[in-house]
Amino acid sequence: MASALLSSPAAAAFAALAPRRNDVRTRRHQRIGGGSACVLRRGRRAIVEALASDKSEDAAAAKAEVKPKVAAKADGAKEMQVQLDELRAENAALMLKIMTLASPDAELSFSEAQMETALAAAVTAPASVIKKIFPERVILPKRPKRDMALKQGELLTPASEADIVWPIPGEMPPFWDRPPMPTPPASTDAIPQDPNPLHIVHITAEMAPIAKVGGLGDVVTGLARAHHCAGHNVEVILPYYSCLPDNQIQDLKHVQDFSVPKGTNWDGETRVVGLRTSCYSGVIGGCKVLLLRPTDSKSSNIFKGGAIYGGSYNELEAYLYFCRASLEFLKISRRQPDIIHVHEWQCSSVAMLYWDLYFKEGVLKSPKVMLTIHNMDNTGECRQEEFLATGVEGELFNTLERAMDERTIGHNPERMCLLKGGINYSNFVTTVSPTYAKDALEGRGGFLAKILKENKLKFRGVLNGVDEDLWDARIDPALPASFQPGEMAGKALCKKYLQTGLGLTVDADRPMVVCISRLVPQKGIDLIKHAIIRTKAKGGQFVLLGSGHSDPEFKKLAEGEYKDDPDVKLLVFYSDPLSHLMYAAADMVLVPSMFEPCGLTQMIAMQYGALPVVRKTGGLGDTVKDVDDLKEPEEKRNGFVFEGADNASLEGALDRAIEYYKERKEWWSVMQEIVMVMDNSWEHAGKEYMDLYRAMQLA
């Protein structure tokens, strides 16, 4: 039975009732956050309730809240029994509140058995009741440090139900923000070091885990880490967004300030001035980073806001400035990298500025430039005068051979496409899966298909990988219990943990479908909504995590039709720790995208023993093969695939998945372990990128 932590008055009363409980083998007193607390331990972790007030009046008030509830117009004994159970749970929660607020001199006495019985019953109360009765913050004990490295194959957190601090629905801060298990240094086989290391600089708008919105951030970190671990000198230049948590950037320090040319066009007059810019260095996700932002935050709002793309600044202006600042920093720091690897439209103008400005002037001579397109749906439309934010007249690039968007010919004004400019100016262009590259060349890349065909000799699809240091169920510090093929008990505990924390029905036999996605049309919004209905109708549970343009309609569902639903939880936001818990708890992960350049969700799902349910498009088709597709080799079959964009097509795959989970238990358990050992790492992709880097140097 999980033990409860009481406030200091309750601790004193509890101790007075049992003077022999001073045995240090079973009881300890701790000082937490300046307030004393008594921890009831039996060699297990404790749940810590730090209560806001120690006043005895609070106990009386809590006691007064316990009022009898009479079931009005009960339809029968069954309904009355349900109401009685709810009443008992609420009363138990109130009694636990009274116990934790009792002062030493209160005329109330509680036995140890009463304390534990109340705690057990209180956990069954609805989340709304717990939140009302226990609005205080839950402070958890620090997890023990491990100085010893993990042995090969050793679990970070062995599966032990008794050792888990089970969450209470509605606890604040939420259970997924509990302190993670400290990760010990892992003992791994030595990674072969490249005898001819390169200096590689990535320039990007995102980087996991702290500057991540979509898959772009994961790819940058995964690829950078893969090459760093192989002995290459890898640096990532990233905007220093004001929302970045400084405490999650290791070795953060100011490097230097410098001036970046930035132009403005005011009332027909063009001016180029120097914008003072600050560079900071640090480490994110094991990679060296260089963070850039305007020095004077009062005179410029660039990169200021509560989210990566959520500021009040003009994003086009900000990223054009960032591109110029990145090159300017390479110049003044006298860096001569072998490769400058730029990502998406936000950083495409780096290629344009590099060749027509810095290389021509002889300032930067060594680098070759690679552009990776992660999503052709965003091309970076830019008016000629807006390009002046780089300090360079846009007229230089606004031609058909360079960056003009031919769709705007004859318009007033004619505009540029930054992604087109990046394609034309880069030494090599990649996208994130072979199928997405093939689709683009066949015309499904929009108007860019023509540009890509003209550059097809320097265009290739390279399938993304998963960073196994960040996504590994064996060593994931966010999980309450670790697991791996051959030791899968922890996965069942993770499912129970998530069900308990979210207030869902705790049932190991009920299939859990998870969807972790940006809520934008590309991701198949209508199919996601139908999947919620279908999963519930088929006796499963559905948990959604994500945000985007469709937030309002999903929030309406979360607060209306599915409020307090025991089988559906719609979490309309993003949390990286929570995503780890959800992958670990999931039986299936749904990815019903209308188009998907690569997709990491389905590959991460397999890392955690969840079978993907996907629509066959782009990288989803490259990485997921249907378990019933006899045309595919058996060793490649790893999920449930549908091709149409209608509800019936989705049901065909989702229904099969739910049916197999319920009816073919042994087969399902085997498949969980099979998908976990499939190689979705960055090893292959990292090698392919390195081969391309070498070829670019020789060209």
QUIKASUL-V678651 format. One record per pair of residues at least 6 apart in sequence whose ideal C-beta (glycine too) atoms are under 8 Angstrom apart, sorted by the first residue. I is the first residue (numbers start at 1). GAP is how many residues later the second one is. If there is no record, write none. Layout:
BEGIN
I_GAP + I_GAP
END
This chain:
BEGIN
1_115 + 1_118 + 1_119 + 2_42 + 2_45 + 2_117 + 2_163 + 2_164 + 3_36 + 3_37 + 3_38 + 3_39 + 3_41 + 3_43 + 3_44 + 3_113 + 3_116 + 4_36 + 4_42 + 4_43 + 4_45 + 4_92 + 4_96 + 4_111 + 4_112 + 4_115 + 5_32 + 5_33 + 5_34 + 5_35 + 5_41 + 5_42 + 5_43 + 5_44 + 5_45 + 6_8 + 6_31 + 6_32 + 6_34 + 6_43 + 6_93 + 6_94 + 6_109 + 7_28 + 7_30 + 7_42 + 7_43 + 7_44 + 7_47 + 7_93 + 7_94 + 8_27 + 8_28 + 8_29 + 8_30 + 8_46 + 9_45 + 9_47 + 9_92 + 9_93 + 9_94 + 9_95 + 9_97 + 10_28 + 10_89 + 10_90 + 10_91 + 10_92 + 11_18 + 11_25 + 11_26 + 11_27 + 12_91 + 12_92 + 13_89 + 13_90 + 13_91 + 13_93 + 13_95 + 13_96 + 13_97 + 14_7 + 14_24 + 14_96 + 14_98 + 14_101 + 15_6 + 15_7 + 15_23 + 16_88 + 17_92 + 17_93 + 17_94 + 18_94 + 21_6 + 26_15 + 26_16 + 27_11 + 27_12 + 27_13 + 27_14 + 28_11 + 28_13 + 29_7 + 29_8 + 29_9 + 29_10 + 30_6 + 30_7 + 30_8 + 30_9 + 30_111 + 31_6 + 32_16 + 32_18 + 32_107 + 32_109 + 33_17 + 33_106 + 35_15 + 37_11 + 37_13 + 39_7 + 39_9 + 39_102 + 40_6 + 40_72 + 40_75 + 44_118 + 44_119 + 45_96 + 45_118 + 45_119 + 45_120 + 46_95 + 46_119 + 47_72 + 47_91 + 47_93 + 47_118 + 47_119 + 47_121 + 48_90 + 48_91 + 48_92 + 48_93 + 49_51 + 49_85 + 49_87 + 49_89 + 49_90 + 50_86 + 50_87 + 50_88 + 50_89 + 51_49 + 51_50 + 51_85 + 52_83 + 52_84 + 52_85 + 53_48 + 54_47 + 54_49 + 55_46 + 55_48 + 56_45 + 56_46 + 56_47 + 56_49 + 56_50 + 58_43 + 59_38 + 59_39 + 59_42 + 59_43 + 59_44 + 59_47 + 59_49 + 62_32 + 62_35 + 62_36 + 62_39 + 62_71 + 63_31 + 63_35 + 65_29 + 65_68 + 66_25 + 66_28 + 66_29 + 69_14 + 69_18 + 71_8 + 71_9 + 71_12 + 71_13 + 74_6 + 74_9 + 85_39 + 86_39 + 86_40 + 88_33 + 89_32 + 89_33 + 89_35 + 89_36 + 89_37 + 89_40 + 90_35 + 90_36 + 90_39 + 90_43 + 92_25 + 92_26 + 92_28 + 92_29 + 92_30 + 92_32 + 92_33 + 93_28 + 93_29 + 93_32 + 93_36 + 93_37 + 93_40 + 93_41 + 94_39 + 95_23 + 95_27 + 96_19 + 96_22 + 96_23 + 96_26 + 97_36 + 97_37 + 98_10 + 99_9 + 99_11 + 99_15 + 99_16 + 99_19 + 102_6 + 102_8 + 122_8 + 122_46 + 123_43 + 123_45 + 123_377 + 125_8 + 126_43 + 126_377 + 126_438 + 127_42 + 127_43 + 127_376 + 127_437 + 128_42 + 128_436 + 130_38 + 130_39 + 130_40 + 130_41 + 131_38 + 131_39 + 131_41 + 134_34 + 134_36 + 134_37 + 135_37 + 136_36 + 137_35 + 137_36 + 138_30 + 138_33 + 138_34 + 138_35 + 140_25 + 140_38 + 140_39 + 142_37 + 143_36 + 143_37 + 143_38 + 143_39 + 144_38 + 145_37 + 146_36 + 146_38 + 147_37 + 148_36 + 149_35 + 149_36 + 149_37 + 149_38 + 150_6 + 150_34 + 150_35 + 150_36 + 150_37 + 150_325 + 151_36 + 152_35 + 152_36 + 153_321 + 153_331 + 155_319 + 155_320 + 155_327 + 155_328 + 155_329 + 155_332 + 155_335 + 156_25 + 156_27 + 156_28 + 156_318 + 156_319 + 156_320 + 156_321 + 156_323 + 156_326 + 157_24 + 157_322 + 157_323 + 157_324 + 157_325 + 157_333 + 158_323 + 158_324 + 158_332 + 159_322 + 159_323 + 159_324 + 159_328 + 159_330 + 159_331 + 159_334 + 160_321 + 161_332 + 164_316 + 164_317 + 164_329 + 164_333 + 165_13 + 165_315 + 166_331 + 166_334 + 167_8 + 167_330 + 167_333 + 167_334 + 168_7 + 168_333 + 169_331 + 169_332 + 169_333 + 169_334 + 170_333 + 171_330 + 174_327 + 174_404 + 175_326 + 176_302 + 176_325 + 176_399 + 176_401 + 176_402 + 176_405 + 177_398 + 177_400 + 180_297 + 180_298 + 180_397 + 181_296 + 181_297 + 181_298 + 182_295 + 183_292 + 183_294 + 186_289 + 191_38 + 191_39 + 192_38 + 193_37 + 193_38 + 194_36 + 194_37 + 194_38 + 194_496 + 197_33 + 197_34 + 197_35 + 197_36 + 198_29 + 198_34 + 198_35 + 198_139 + 198_140 + 198_141 + 198_492 + 198_495 + 199_33 + 199_34 + 199_36 + 199_136 + 199_137 + 199_138 + 199_139 + 199_140 + 200_24 + 200_27 + 200_32 + 200_33 + 200_34 + 200_35 + 200_137 + 200_138 + 200_139 + 200_141 + 200_493 + 201_33 + 201_34 + 201_35 + 201_36 + 201_129 + 201_134 + 201_136 + 201_138 + 201_139 + 201_140 + 201_166 + 202_18 + 202_21 + 202_22 + 202_32 + 202_33 + 202_34 + 202_35 + 202_139 + 202_140 + 202_141 + 203_33 + 203_34 + 203_120 + 203_123 + 203_137 + 203_138 + 203_139 + 203_140 + 203_144 + 203_147 + 204_12 + 204_13 + 204_16 + 204_32 + 204_33 + 204_34 + 204_138 + 204_139 + 204_140 + 204_142 + 204_143 + 205_6 + 205_11 + 205_33 + 205_34 + 205_103 + 205_114 + 205_117 + 205_138 + 205_139 + 205_141 + 205_142 + 206_6 + 206_7 + 206_8 + 206_10 + 206_11 + 206_14 + 206_32 + 206_102 + 206_137 + 207_10 + 207_13 + 207_14 + 207_29 + 207_31 + 207_77 + 207_78 + 207_80 + 207_82 + 208_9 + 208_10 + 208_12 + 208_13 + 208_14 + 208_77 + 208_259 + 208_262 + 208_368 + 209_8 + 209_12 + 209_39 + 209_75 + 209_76 + 209_261 + 209_367 + 210_34 + 210_35 + 210_38 + 210_39 + 210_74 + 211_6 + 211_27 + 211_28 + 211_30 + 211_33 + 211_73 + 211_97 + 212_6 + 212_96 + 212_364 + 213_94 + 213_95 + 213_96 + 213_305 + 214_160 + 214_161 + 214_304 + 215_159 + 215_217 + 215_249 + 215_382 + 215_383 + 215_384 + 215_385 + 216_127 + 216_128 + 216_158 + 216_159 + 218_246 + 218_248 + 218_249 + 218_382 + 219_124 + 219_153 + 219_155 + 219_213 + 219_245 + 219_379 + 219_381 + 220_16 + 220_123 + 221_63 + 221_64 + 221_66 + 221_246 + 221_249 + 222_242 + 222_243 + 222_244 + 222_245 + 222_248 + 222_460 + 223_242 + 223_459 + 223_462 + 223_463 + 223_466 + 224_10 + 224_12 + 224_61 + 224_63 + 225_60 + 225_61 + 225_62 + 225_242 + 225_244 + 225_457 + 226_239 + 226_241 + 226_456 + 226_457 + 226_459 + 226_460 + 227_7 + 227_459 + 227_462 + 227_463 + 228_6 + 228_58 + 228_59 + 228_60 + 230_456 + 230_460 + 234_53 + 234_54 + 235_52 + 235_53 + 235_54 + 235_55 + 235_102 + 236_48 + 236_51 + 236_52 + 236_53 + 236_54 + 237_52 + 237_53 + 237_55 + 237_89 + 237_92 + 238_46 + 238_51 + 238_52 + 238_53 + 238_54 + 239_52 + 239_53 + 239_54 + 239_64 + 239_79 + 239_80 + 239_83 + 240_38 + 240_40 + 240_51 + 240_52 + 240_53 + 240_63 + 241_52 + 241_62 + 241_64 + 241_67 + 241_70 + 242_51 + 242_55 + 242_61 + 242_62 + 242_63 + 242_69 + 243_62 + 243_63 + 243_64 + 243_65 + 243_67 + 244_47 + 246_6 + 248_36 + 249_33 + 249_34 + 249_35 + 249_40 + 249_42 + 250_32 + 250_33 + 250_34 + 251_30 + 251_31 + 251_32 + 252_28 + 252_29 + 252_30 + 253_27 + 253_28 + 253_29 + 254_24 + 254_25 + 254_26 + 255_24 + 255_25 + 255_26 + 255_35 + 256_22 + 256_23 + 256_76 + 256_77 + 257_19 + 257_20 + 257_21 + 257_22 + 257_38 + 258_18 + 258_19 + 258_21 + 258_70 + 258_71 + 258_74 + 259_15 + 259_16 + 259_17 + 259_18 + 259_69 + 260_14 + 260_15 + 260_16 + 260_17 + 260_61 + 260_64 + 260_65 + 260_68 + 260_131 + 261_11 + 261_12 + 261_13 + 261_14 + 261_63 + 261_67 + 261_129 + 261_130 + 261_131 + 262_10 + 262_11 + 262_12 + 262_13 + 262_59 + 262_62 + 262_127 + 262_128 + 262_129 + 263_7 + 263_8 + 263_9 + 263_10 + 263_125 + 263_126 + 263_127 + 263_128 + 263_129 + 263_130 + 264_6 + 264_7 + 264_8 + 264_9 + 264_124 + 265_6 + 265_120 + 265_123 + 270_118 + 270_123 + 272_116 + 272_119 + 275_19 + 275_25 + 275_46 + 276_18 + 276_19 + 276_20 + 277_15 + 277_16 + 277_17 + 277_18 + 277_48 + 277_51 + 277_52 + 278_14 + 278_15 + 278_16 + 278_17 + 279_11 + 279_12 + 279_13 + 279_50 + 280_10 + 280_11 + 281_7 + 281_8 + 281_9 + 281_10 + 282_6 + 282_7 + 282_9 + 283_6 + 285_182 + 285_185 + 286_183 + 290_39 + 292_30 + 292_33 + 292_34 + 292_37 + 293_9 + 293_10 + 294_6 + 294_8 + 294_9 + 297_7 + 301_10 + 301_11 + 301_12 + 302_11 + 302_15 + 302_16 + 302_19 + 303_8 + 303_10 + 303_15 + 304_7 + 304_8 + 304_9 + 305_6 + 305_7 + 305_8 + 309_6 + 311_7 + 315_31 + 316_64 + 316_66 + 316_70 + 316_73 + 317_69 + 317_72 + 319_27 + 319_28 + 319_30 + 320_29 + 320_62 + 320_66 + 320_67 + 320_69 + 320_70 + 321_68 + 321_69 + 322_24 + 322_25 + 323_24 + 323_25 + 323_26 + 323_27 + 323_30 + 323_67 + 324_25 + 324_29 + 324_65 + 324_66 + 324_67 + 324_68 + 326_21 + 326_24 + 327_23 + 327_26 + 327_27 + 327_30 + 327_31 + 327_37 + 329_6 + 330_7 + 330_10 + 330_28 + 330_34 + 331_27 + 331_32 + 331_33 + 336_28 + 336_29 + 336_30 + 336_31 + 337_29 + 337_30 + 338_28 + 338_29 + 338_30 + 338_355 + 338_359 + 339_28 + 339_29 + 339_30 + 339_31 + 339_354 + 339_357 + 339_358 + 340_10 + 340_11 + 340_14 + 340_27 + 340_28 + 340_29 + 340_30 + 341_28 + 341_29 + 341_31 + 342_6 + 342_8 + 342_9 + 342_27 + 342_28 + 342_29 + 342_30 + 342_80 + 342_84 + 343_28 + 343_29 + 343_31 + 344_28 + 344_29 + 344_30 + 344_31 + 344_34 + 344_36 + 344_75 + 345_33 + 345_34 + 345_35 + 345_73 + 345_74 + 345_77 + 346_34 + 347_75 + 348_23 + 348_32 + 348_70 + 348_71 + 348_73 + 348_74 + 348_75 + 349_38 + 349_41 + 349_69 + 349_72 + 349_73 + 350_19 + 350_72 + 351_18 + 351_20 + 351_70 + 351_71 + 351_74 + 351_75 + 352_45 + 352_50 + 352_51 + 352_69 + 352_70 + 352_73 + 353_37 + 353_39 + 354_10 + 354_13 + 354_15 + 354_71 + 355_14 + 355_70 + 356_40 + 356_41 + 356_69 + 357_35 + 358_6 + 359_6 + 368_59 + 368_60 + 368_325 + 368_328 + 368_329 + 368_331 + 369_56 + 369_57 + 369_58 + 370_56 + 370_57 + 370_58 + 370_59 + 370_60 + 370_322 + 370_323 + 370_326 + 371_51 + 371_52 + 371_55 + 371_57 + 371_58 + 371_59 + 372_57 + 372_58 + 372_59 + 372_60 + 373_46 + 373_50 + 373_56 + 373_57 + 373_58 + 373_59 + 373_224 + 374_57 + 374_58 + 374_223 + 374_224 + 375_147 + 375_222 + 376_43 + 376_55 + 376_64 + 376_69 + 376_70 + 376_72 + 376_221 + 377_69 + 377_145 + 377_218 + 378_41 + 379_26 + 379_38 + 379_39 + 379_40 + 379_41 + 379_67 + 379_69 + 380_37 + 380_38 + 380_39 + 381_24 + 381_34 + 381_35 + 381_36 + 381_37 + 382_12 + 382_33 + 382_34 + 382_35 + 382_36 + 383_11 + 383_30 + 383_32 + 383_33 + 384_9 + 384_10 + 384_11 + 384_14 + 384_29 + 384_30 + 384_31 + 384_32 + 385_9 + 385_28 + 386_8 + 387_6 + 387_7 + 387_10 + 387_11 + 387_29 + 388_6 + 394_22 + 396_6 + 397_6 + 397_7 + 397_19 + 397_24 + 398_6 + 398_16 + 398_17 + 398_18 + 400_6 + 401_23 + 402_19 + 402_22 + 402_23 + 403_13 + 403_14 + 403_15 + 403_17 + 403_18 + 403_21 + 404_10 + 404_11 + 404_12 + 404_13 + 404_16 + 405_9 + 405_10 + 405_11 + 405_12 + 405_15 + 405_42 + 406_41 + 407_40 + 408_6 + 408_7 + 417_31 + 419_29 + 420_28 + 420_31 + 422_7 + 423_6 + 423_25 + 423_28 + 423_29 + 423_32 + 423_36 + 424_27 + 424_31 + 426_32 + 427_31 + 427_269 + 427_272 + 428_30 + 428_31 + 428_32 + 428_264 + 428_267 + 428_268 + 429_23 + 429_26 + 429_29 + 429_30 + 429_31 + 430_29 + 430_30 + 430_31 + 430_32 + 430_259 + 430_262 + 431_6 + 431_9 + 431_28 + 431_29 + 431_30 + 431_31 + 431_166 + 432_29 + 432_30 + 432_31 + 432_32 + 432_165 + 432_166 + 432_187 + 433_28 + 433_29 + 433_30 + 433_31 + 433_164 + 433_165 + 433_185 + 433_186 + 433_189 + 433_190 + 434_26 + 434_27 + 434_28 + 434_29 + 434_188 + 435_26 + 435_182 + 435_183 + 435_184 + 435_186 + 435_187 + 436_25 + 436_160 + 436_161 + 436_162 + 436_182 + 436_183 + 437_22 + 437_23 + 437_24 + 438_23 + 439_6 + 439_179 + 440_8 + 440_9 + 440_12 + 441_8 + 441_11 + 441_12 + 441_15 + 441_18 + 442_7 + 443_6 + 444_151 + 445_7 + 452_7 + 460_232 + 462_223 + 462_226 + 462_227 + 462_230 + 463_135 + 463_156 + 463_159 + 463_160 + 463_221 + 463_222 + 464_134 + 464_136 + 464_139 + 464_155 + 464_221 + 465_138 + 465_215 + 465_216 + 465_217 + 465_218 + 465_219 + 465_220 + 465_221 + 466_134 + 466_137 + 466_138 + 466_141 + 466_214 + 466_215 + 466_216 + 467_215 + 468_139 + 468_213 + 468_214 + 471_109 + 471_112 + 471_133 + 471_136 + 471_137 + 472_135 + 473_6 + 473_9 + 473_10 + 473_11 + 473_17 + 473_18 + 473_111 + 473_134 + 473_135 + 473_136 + 473_203 + 474_8 + 474_9 + 474_10 + 475_7 + 476_6 + 476_104 + 476_108 + 478_99 + 478_102 + 478_103 + 479_11 + 479_15 + 479_101 + 479_102 + 479_105 + 480_13 + 480_14 + 480_17 + 481_8 + 481_9 + 481_10 + 481_12 + 481_13 + 481_16 + 482_8 + 483_6 + 483_7 + 483_8 + 483_11 + 483_101 + 483_126 + 484_192 + 485_188 + 485_191 + 485_192 + 486_187 + 488_121 + 488_181 + 488_184 + 488_185 + 490_94 + 491_93 + 491_94 + 491_117 + 491_118 + 491_181 + 492_16 + 494_87 + 494_90 + 494_91 + 495_13 + 495_17 + 495_89 + 495_90 + 495_91 + 495_92 + 496_10 + 496_12 + 497_84 + 497_88 + 498_6 + 498_14 + 498_45 + 498_83 + 498_84 + 498_86 + 498_87 + 499_6 + 499_7 + 499_8 + 499_13 + 499_42 + 499_86 + 500_6 + 502_41 + 502_67 + 503_61 + 503_63 + 503_66 + 504_37 + 504_39 + 504_62 + 504_63 + 504_65 + 505_36 + 505_61 + 505_62 + 509_153 + 510_29 + 510_30 + 510_31 + 510_57 + 511_24 + 511_27 + 511_28 + 511_29 + 511_30 + 511_76 + 511_77 + 511_146 + 511_147 + 511_150 + 511_151 + 512_28 + 512_29 + 512_30 + 512_31 + 512_73 + 512_74 + 512_75 + 512_76 + 513_18 + 513_22 + 513_27 + 513_28 + 513_29 + 513_30 + 513_73 + 513_74 + 513_75 + 513_76 + 513_77 + 513_100 + 513_141 + 513_144 + 513_145 + 514_28 + 514_29 + 514_30 + 514_31 + 514_68 + 514_69 + 514_71 + 514_72 + 514_74 + 514_75 + 514_76 + 514_91 + 514_96 + 515_13 + 515_16 + 515_27 + 515_28 + 515_29 + 515_30 + 515_31 + 515_74 + 515_75 + 515_76 + 516_28 + 516_29 + 516_30 + 516_63 + 516_66 + 516_67 + 516_73 + 516_85 + 517_6 + 517_11 + 517_27 + 517_28 + 517_29 + 517_74 + 517_84 + 518_28 + 518_29 + 518_30 + 519_6 + 519_9 + 519_27 + 519_28 + 519_29 + 519_30 + 519_31 + 519_32 + 519_35 + 519_53 + 520_28 + 520_29 + 520_30 + 521_28 + 521_29 + 521_73 + 522_71 + 522_72 + 522_73 + 522_74 + 523_23 + 523_25 + 523_69 + 523_70 + 523_71 + 524_68 + 524_69 + 524_70 + 524_91 + 524_121 + 525_25 + 525_28 + 526_121 + 527_65 + 527_88 + 527_118 + 527_120 + 527_123 + 528_16 + 528_62 + 528_64 + 529_24 + 529_28 + 530_117 + 530_120 + 530_121 + 531_11 + 531_59 + 531_61 + 531_119 + 531_123 + 532_10 + 532_12 + 532_25 + 532_30 + 532_36 + 532_38 + 534_113 + 534_116 + 534_117 + 534_120 + 534_121 + 535_6 + 535_7 + 535_32 + 535_33 + 535_119 + 535_123 + 536_6 + 536_29 + 536_31 + 536_32 + 538_116 + 538_117 + 538_120 + 539_119 + 539_123 + 540_27 + 540_118 + 541_26 + 541_27 + 542_25 + 542_26 + 542_27 + 543_25 + 543_26 + 543_28 + 543_39 + 543_42 + 543_43 + 544_10 + 544_25 + 544_26 + 544_27 + 544_28 + 545_26 + 545_28 + 545_29 + 545_30 + 545_33 + 545_34 + 545_37 + 546_25 + 546_26 + 546_27 + 546_28 + 547_25 + 547_26 + 547_27 + 551_21 + 554_16 + 554_18 + 555_15 + 555_17 + 557_13 + 558_12 + 558_13 + 558_14 + 562_6 + 562_7 + 562_8 + 571_7 + 583_6 + 583_21 + 583_22 + 583_24 + 583_25 + 583_27 + 584_24 + 586_19 + 586_22 + 586_24 + 587_23 + 587_24 + 587_74 + 587_81 + 588_22 + 588_23 + 588_24 + 588_25 + 588_52 + 588_66 + 588_69 + 588_70 + 588_73 + 589_12 + 589_13 + 589_16 + 589_21 + 589_22 + 589_23 + 589_24 + 590_22 + 590_23 + 590_24 + 590_64 + 591_8 + 591_10 + 591_11 + 591_21 + 591_22 + 591_23 + 591_24 + 591_29 + 592_21 + 592_22 + 592_23 + 592_58 + 593_6 + 593_21 + 593_22 + 593_24 + 593_25 + 593_27 + 594_21 + 594_23 + 594_51 + 595_22 + 595_23 + 596_19 + 596_21 + 596_22 + 596_23 + 596_24 + 597_21 + 597_22 + 598_20 + 598_21 + 598_24 + 598_25 + 599_15 + 599_19 + 599_20 + 599_21 + 599_24 + 601_11 + 602_10 + 602_12 + 602_18 + 602_21 + 602_22 + 602_37 + 603_20 + 603_77 + 605_6 + 605_7 + 605_70 + 606_6 + 606_32 + 606_33 + 606_69 + 606_70 + 606_72 + 606_74 + 607_69 + 607_73 + 608_68 + 609_63 + 609_64 + 609_66 + 609_67 + 610_62 + 610_65 + 611_16 + 611_27 + 611_28 + 611_29 + 611_46 + 611_57 + 611_60 + 611_61 + 611_64 + 612_8 + 612_12 + 612_26 + 612_27 + 612_28 + 613_26 + 613_27 + 613_29 + 613_40 + 613_41 + 613_44 + 614_6 + 614_10 + 614_25 + 614_26 + 614_27 + 614_28 + 614_39 + 615_26 + 615_27 + 615_28 + 615_30 + 615_34 + 615_35 + 616_8 + 616_25 + 616_26 + 616_27 + 620_21 + 621_20 + 623_57 + 624_14 + 624_15 + 624_17 + 625_7 + 625_11 + 625_12 + 625_13 + 625_14 + 625_16 + 626_6 + 626_11 + 626_13 + 626_14 + 626_15 + 626_27 + 627_10 + 627_11 + 627_12 + 627_13 + 627_33 + 627_44 + 628_9 + 628_28 + 629_8 + 629_12 + 638_33 + 638_36 + 638_37 + 638_40 + 639_36 + 640_13 + 640_14 + 640_16 + 640_17 + 641_12 + 642_7 + 642_8 + 642_10 + 642_11 + 643_6 + 644_6 + 660_7 + 660_8 + 661_7
END
